[in-house]
Amino acid sequence: MSAKIFAIYLDDLVKELRRSKYGCHLADIFLASVLYADDVCLLAPTRYAMQCLLDICSDYADRWCIKYNEKKSKLMFFGRSFSSFTSYPITMNGKALDFVSEWNYLGVVIRSGMHFSCSPKKCTCSYYRSVNTILNIVRRPSEIVMMKLLYSISIPILTYACDVKVFSSKEMTQLHVAANDAIQKIFTYNRWESVKTLREGLGYRSITEIFASRKASFERNLPSLGNATLSYLYLNY
């Protein structure tokens, strides 16, 4: 119940942020914040607007005994005029917040820049650790069992939140190669040997196919997700 209770606790803060009109406009929808449990993400079109939103959060925290951690609160910038945006400090509780080029939000590493994109580095590292654990099992099971373990434990690390992740074609190729490397090691194939026929014969999809299928399923289910913002965007754009 803690997540729901915390959402109720912060409901008045969301209303104050909305009334301020300092947030962003996504299509025809006004957005000042995105919340999931205690992870609060503020959205602002200008430096001044972001400072106003942070001040509202600080005032709300003082009234309701909430303590924000300035060291864990970071700023990210999207767009061209990065230098002008960061020329003056943006503060919370009188302390300047750091700008970062990457930040892990709800398990997804988001990158700043001209466009929204995600970084696959963290999930790839976690994936290789998982694969190495499977490959180094002392009493090694059959290849069929190893494939089952790979697709039950390791591959989901690469495909976590792939419904909404945005990777470049080069990064998608790297993920595809990472999955193929593990299959080659399970069946003692050489690096230059293709595992496509083997993988398909065992009934497993490639990383590219999993991403495409999950994204398509997410788009199909948007109208029934119960999220007014996502449903509106899907129906109108």
C-alpha positions in Angstrom: 0.0 0.0 0.0 3.0 2.3 0.5 3.2 3.5 -3.1 -0.6 4.3 -3.3 -0.5 6.0 0.1 2.5 8.1 -0.9 0.7 9.1 -4.1 -2.2 10.3 -2.0 0.3 12.2 0.2 1.7 14.0 -2.8 -1.6 14.6 -4.6 -1.9 18.2 -3.4 1.7 18.8 -4.6 0.7 17.7 -8.1 -2.3 20.1 -8.0 0.0 23.0 -6.9 2.4 22.2 -9.7 -0.5 22.1 -12.2 -1.9 25.4 -11.0 1.5 27.1 -11.4 1.4 26.7 -15.2 5.2 26.5 -15.2 5.5 23.0 -16.8 5.7 21.8 -20.3 3.1 21.3 -23.0 3.1 17.9 -24.7 0.8 18.3 -27.7 -2.2 19.9 -26.0 -1.5 18.5 -22.6 0.1 20.5 -19.8 2.7 18.5 -17.8 4.7 19.7 -14.9 5.6 16.4 -13.3 5.7 12.7 -13.7 5.5 10.6 -10.5 5.9 7.0 -9.7 5.9 6.3 -5.9 8.6 8.6 -4.5 10.4 9.1 -7.8 9.4 12.7 -8.9 10.4 14.0 -12.3 9.8 17.7 -13.0 9.3 19.0 -16.6 10.0 22.7 -17.5 10.6 24.6 -20.7 12.9 27.2 -19.2 15.4 27.6 -16.4 13.1 30.0 -14.6 10.2 27.6 -14.8 12.2 24.8 -13.4 13.3 27.0 -10.5 9.7 27.9 -9.8 8.7 24.2 -9.8 11.5 23.3 -7.4 10.5 26.2 -5.1 6.9 24.8 -5.0 8.3 21.4 -4.1 10.5 22.8 -1.4 7.6 24.8 0.1 5.4 21.7 0.1 8.1 19.7 1.7 8.4 22.2 4.5 4.7 22.1 5.2 4.3 18.4 5.1 7.6 17.1 6.7 9.2 15.8 3.5 12.9 15.9 3.1 14.3 16.0 -0.5 17.8 14.9 -1.0 19.7 17.5 -3.0 22.6 15.1 -3.8 20.2 12.6 -5.4 18.3 15.4 -7.3 19.8 16.0 -10.7 19.1 18.2 -13.7 19.0 17.2 -17.4 18.8 19.4 -20.4 17.2 18.6 -23.8 17.7 21.1 -26.7 20.3 23.4 -28.3 21.0 26.3 -25.9 22.7 24.2 -23.2 25.2 27.0 -22.1 22.5 29.6 -21.7 20.3 27.2 -19.7 23.1 26.4 -17.3 24.7 29.8 -17.0 23.1 30.3 -13.6 22.6 27.7 -10.9 19.3 26.1 -10.3 18.8 25.4 -6.6 16.8 23.3 -4.2 16.7 24.4 -0.5 19.4 26.9 -1.3 21.8 24.3 -2.8 22.8 24.2 -6.4 21.8 21.0 -8.3 24.2 19.2 -10.7 23.5 18.8 -14.4 24.1 15.3 -15.7 24.3 13.9 -19.2 22.7 10.5 -18.1 20.4 9.5 -15.3 18.8 6.3 -14.2 15.0 6.8 -13.9 12.9 3.8 -12.9 15.6 1.4 -14.2 16.1 3.2 -17.5 19.2 5.3 -18.2 18.0 8.4 -20.1 20.5 10.6 -22.0 20.3 14.4 -22.4 20.7 15.9 -25.9 18.7 17.2 -28.8 16.2 14.2 -28.7 15.0 11.7 -26.2 17.2 8.6 -26.1 18.3 5.9 -23.7 21.7 4.4 -22.9 22.1 0.6 -23.1 25.4 0.5 -21.2 24.0 -0.4 -17.8 21.6 -3.1 -19.0 24.3 -4.6 -21.2 26.8 -4.8 -18.3 24.1 -6.4 -16.1 23.3 -8.8 -18.9 26.9 -10.0 -19.3 27.2 -10.6 -15.6 24.0 -12.7 -15.7 25.2 -14.6 -18.8 28.6 -15.4 -17.1 26.8 -16.7 -14.1 24.8 -19.1 -16.3 27.8 -20.2 -18.4 29.9 -20.9 -15.3 27.4 -23.2 -13.6 29.6 -26.0 -12.0 27.4 -28.9 -13.1 26.5 -27.5 -16.6 23.0 -28.6 -17.7 22.1 -29.4 -21.3 22.1 -26.7 -24.0 18.3 -26.7 -24.1 18.2 -25.9 -20.3 20.9 -23.3 -20.8 18.8 -21.6 -23.5 15.8 -21.6 -21.2 17.9 -20.0 -18.5 19.3 -17.4 -21.0 15.8 -16.4 -22.2 14.2 -16.5 -18.7 16.9 -14.6 -16.8 19.4 -12.8 -19.0 17.5 -11.7 -22.1 14.8 -9.9 -20.0 17.6 -7.6 -18.7 18.3 -6.4 -22.2 14.6 -6.0 -23.1 13.5 -4.3 -19.8 11.2 -1.4 -20.7 12.0 -2.0 -24.4 8.3 -0.9 -25.1 9.4 2.7 -24.7 13.2 2.7 -25.0 14.8 4.6 -27.9 18.1 3.1 -29.1 20.1 3.9 -32.3 20.5 1.2 -35.0 24.1 0.8 -33.9 23.1 0.2 -30.3 20.4 -2.3 -31.4 23.0 -4.2 -33.3 25.2 -4.3 -30.2 22.3 -5.8 -28.2 21.7 -8.3 -31.0 25.3 -9.3 -31.0 25.4 -9.6 -27.2 22.5 -12.1 -27.3 24.1 -14.1 -30.2 27.4 -14.3 -28.3 25.7 -16.0 -25.4 24.0 -18.5 -27.7 27.3 -19.2 -29.5 29.0 -20.0 -26.2 26.2 -22.3 -25.1 26.5 -24.4 -28.2 30.3 -23.8 -28.7 29.8 -22.1 -32.0 32.6 -19.9 -33.5 32.1 -16.2 -33.5 31.6 -16.1 -37.3 28.9 -18.9 -37.3 25.3 -17.8 -37.5 22.9 -19.0 -34.8 19.7 -17.7 -36.4 18.5 -21.1 -37.7 19.4 -22.8 -34.4 17.6 -20.1 -32.4 14.5 -20.1 -34.6 14.4 -23.9 -34.5 14.2 -23.8 -30.7 11.4 -21.3 -30.8 13.3 -18.2 -29.6 13.0 -14.7 -31.1 15.9 -12.3 -31.7 16.4 -9.1 -29.7 15.1 -7.0 -32.7 12.0 -9.1 -32.9 11.3 -8.9 -29.2 11.7 -5.1 -29.2 9.4 -4.7 -32.3 6.7 -7.1 -30.8 6.7 -5.3 -27.4 6.5 -1.9 -28.9 3.6 -2.9 -31.1 1.8 -4.5 -28.2 2.3 -1.4 -26.1 0.8 0.8 -28.8 -2.2 -1.5 -29.2 -2.9 -1.5 -25.5 -2.5 2.3 -25.0 -6.2 3.1 -25.2 -6.9 0.6 -22.4 -4.1 1.4 -20.0 -6.2 3.8 -17.9 -3.6 6.6 -18.3 -5.5 9.7 -19.6 -2.3 11.4 -20.9 -1.1 8.3 -22.9 -4.6 7.6 -24.2 -5.1 11.2 -25.4 -1.8 11.2 -27.2 -2.5 7.8 -28.9 -6.0 8.9 -30.0 -5.0 12.4 -31.3 -1.4 12.0 -32.5 
